[in-house]
Amino acid sequence: MTAFARVEAENLSWEIRSVNQRYLDVSFRMPETFRNVEMQLREMVRKKIHRGKIECSLRLSQHNQSSDLNINQVLLQKLRSAIQQIDAEADSSIQPAALELLRWPGVVMDGDEQTEEQHALIKSSFNTAISELTAMRAREGQGLREIVLAQLENLAEIVAEVRAEAPEIMKVQRSRLLTRISQLEVEVDTGRLEQELVFFAQKADVAEELDRLATHIIEIRSTFETKGPIGRRLDFLMQELNREANTLSSKASVARTSLQSVDLKVIIEQMREQIQNIE
């Protein structure tokens, strides 16, 4: 879900942004000289966040950056040797510009010596920023929870309406079929007619779909009460709700039930969009 955190500490600052994504994707923008702590920072993210695209930016203040350029002579000499070897094999005399060599990772070294104190400060300030980010995500998640639960109440009301109306609908449908058959003025096998009516009743019976919808609604409410990541479980339950709503729609034998099925699918889709933002 969307969130932002900014933390300043002495000569550095962290900015962390979070946007919606199905899986966890973490990226870092930081000076190359501090890449050796990146894996530890990633682990800190994984312990607190399970979904979303997380962009982390580390900025150093100007007075913390050395004005001198220290050249890694060993690496530079290796690059020159490699270029000469390529020139000899390719029969070429094209030489790279000095600026191109300076852009090579590791050629220019940071003049400031890294210390344990610097690394500790980077990690502690990053941990603070991640905590602020997760707190903001939690507040947004609470708001989304209330929205989804309200939509779930609407869903449960429609399911209850369909369940209450189902027996009367079956009686009306049976009466209509008997009236149409009587209007044909043909001899009818009473036993066979009863079999067909039973078959029709079984085919149009939506009790099973309503039971499953009710069960899924209970499960969603229960899921919101559990601790830890729940987004993927809710995604699955949305799929199951939609499946039952589609089956209910295909079995609808009257216009009102068809409209109720449409309302169910609209609410389920609205919930699904919100749940995409829940970790």
Residue, then its C-alpha position, 0 to 999 in steps of 0.5 A: m500500500t502507499a506510504f512514505a517515510r523520511v528520517e534525518a540523522e546527523n549527516l544523512s537522510w533516508e527516504i522510503r516510498s511504498v506503492n502497491q504491488r502483489y509481491l515484495d520488490v525492494s530497490f536501493r539508491m545509495p552511494e556505491t561505497f555503502r553497498n556492503v550494508e545493502m543486504q542487511l538493510r534488505e533483510m530489515v525490510r523483509k522482516k517487517i514488510h511482505r508486499g509492495k514496491i519499496e524504494c529506499s534512497l540514502r542521501l549524504s549531506q555535502h559536508n560529509q562528502s570528500s572534495d578529493l578524488n581518490i583513484n583506485q590505481v590497481l583497478l585502473q591498471k587492470l582496465r588499461s591492460a584489458i583495453q590493450q589486450i582487446d585492441a591487440e586482438a581486434d586490431s584496433s587503436i580506439q582508446p576510451a576517454a578518461l571520463e569513461l574510465l572514471r565512470w567505471p564502478g570502483v575506479v573513483m574511491d570515496g575519500d572518507e573512510q568508512t567506520e563502524e559508527q557510519h554503518a551503525l548510523i545508516k542501519s539505525s536510521f533506516n530501521t527508524a524509517i522502516s518503522e515509520l513506513t509500516a506505521m503509516r501502512a498500518r493506519e491505511g490498512q485499518g481504514l481499508r479494513e473498515i471499508v471492506l467490512a462495510q462492503l461485506e455487510n452489504l454482501a451478507e444482506i443480499v445473500a440473506e435476501v436471496r435465501a429468504e426469497a428462494p423457496e417462494i421463487m421455486k413455488v412460483q416457478r412450479s406453478r408457472l410450469l404447471t399452468r403452461i402444461s395445462q394450457l397445452e391440452v395434452e395428456v401428461d404422464t403425471g409420474r414423469l411430470e413430477q420427475e421433471l419438476v424435481f429435476f428442474a428444482q434441483k437445477a435451479d436450487v441455489a442453497e449450496e451457493l448461498d451456503r458457500l457465500a455465507t461461509h466465505i463471508i465468515e472466513i473473511r471476517s475471521t481473517f481480518e482478526t488474525k495477525g500477520p500478512i492476510g492480503r494473499r488469503l483475502d485475494f483467494l477468498m475474493q476469487e471464491l466469492n466471485r466463483e459462487a456469485n457467477t454460479l448463482s447468476s447462471k442458476a437465476s430463474v427470475a429477473r430479481t435474482s439475476l439483478q441480485s447476482v449482479d449486485l453481488k459481483v459489483i460489491i465483490e469487485q469493489m472489495r477485490e480492488q481494496i484488498q489489492n492494497i492490503e498486506 
